[in-house]
């Protein structure tokens, strides 16, 4: 029981961390907080990770309600989430990955006093991919304990993101341009694998559904 609980937390952590990709966010964080004091920069990093965890936990709690309201099935969430995650991964694998924040937005952010919620928490740390994975995990949760395990995984991602942003100068300096590119491609490959696995599981669930197979079996019997 405990191992299954820890496994759910670990799966959530592994699924969301590459999407949040705090190593890539660290570069943008340094740029948009260039004029901030060290204390102010630390505060913004802390708030960004708190906002990130809060946003994902809200979608975790409301995931089932959102699916029921829009009439979305679990396989549909898995396939859609898998496509989103795989697309982000392919973008990170490409020689010229898409920028999560445009140059105009980045320039505007440098003149903002509060950059914690946007652009750091959203859309960088908790963007569409992270939200899709969270809703997908929520759809699979069977009990309150499962929701707590997923929430723990989200909090762990937020904690790692904070540690990376806090040490952003050292991280960027240590990895350098080549290291950041290599890290981005490793994260991208993991995302492609996770996304495709989501799609495969979603298709398997659709094919195994009685309402899908029943008409086919009836046609064969006739």
C-alpha positions, 0 to 999 in steps of 0.5 A, spaced: 500 500 500 505 504 502 509 502 496 503 504 491 502 510 494 510 512 493 509 510 486 504 514 484 508 520 487 514 518 483 510 517 477 507 524 478 514 527 479 517 524 473 511 526 469 511 533 471 518 535 472 521 534 465 515 539 462 516 544 468 523 544 466 526 548 471 533 548 468 530 552 462 526 557 466 533 558 470 535 562 464 529 566 463 529 567 470 536 570 471 534 575 465 527 578 467 530 579 474 536 582 472 535 588 476 532 585 482 536 585 489 538 578 491 533 578 496 527 580 491 530 575 486 529 569 492 522 571 494 520 571 486 523 564 485 519 562 492 512 565 490 513 562 483 514 555 485 508 556 490 503 559 485 505 553 480 504 548 486 497 551 487 495 551 480 496 544 479 493 542 485 487 546 483 487 542 477 488 536 480 482 537 485 477 539 479 480 535 474 474 530 475 469 535 475 472 538 469 472 532 465 465 530 467 462 537 465 465 537 458 464 530 457 471 528 456 473 520 457 479 518 461 482 515 454 481 522 451 484 526 456 490 521 456 491 521 448 490 529 448 495 530 454 500 525 450 499 529 444 501 536 448 506 533 452 509 529 445 509 536 442 513 540 447 518 534 447 519 534 440 520 542 440 525 541 445 529 536 441 529 540 435 535 544 433 531 551 434 526 549 440 520 554 441 521 559 446 516 559 452 516 566 452 517 571 446 522 576 446 517 582 447 514 578 453 521 577 456 522 585 455 516 587 458 517 582 464 524 585 465 520 592 467 515 588 472 516 588 479 512 581 480 514 576 475 512 570 480 505 568 477 506 570 470 511 569 466 514 564 471 509 560 474 504 560 468 506 559 462 513 556 464 513 552 470 505 550 470 503 550 462 498 546 458 503 540 458 503 540 466 496 541 467 494 536 462 498 531 466 495 533 472 488 532 470 490 525 467 493 523 473 487 525 477 482 521 472 486 515 474 486 517 482 481 512 486 481 515 493 483 521 497 490 517 498 491 517 491 490 525 490 495 526 496 500 522 493 499 526 486 499 532 490 506 530 494 509 529 487 507 536 485 510 539 491 516 535 490 517 538 483 515 545 486 521 544 491 526 542 485 524 548 481 525 552 487 532 549 488 534 550 481 531 557 481 535 559 487 541 557 484 540 559 477 546 563 477 551 557 479 546 552 475 547 556 468 554 558 469 556 550 471 552 547 465 553 553 460 550 553 453 552 546 451 550 543 457 543 547 457 542 545 450 544 537 452 539 538 458 533 540 454 534 535 449 534 530 455 528 532 458 525 533 451 526 525 449 523 523 456 517 528 454 516 524 447 517 518 451 512 520 456 507 523 451 507 517 446 506 512 452 500 516 454 497 516 447 498 508 447 495 507 453 489 511 451 488 507 445 488 501 448 483 503 453 478 505 447 479 498 444 478 495 450 472 499 452 465 494 452 461 500 448 467 500 443 468 492 442 460 490 442 458 493 436 464 489 432 463 483 436 455 483 434 457 484 427 462 478 427 456 474 430 451 476 425 
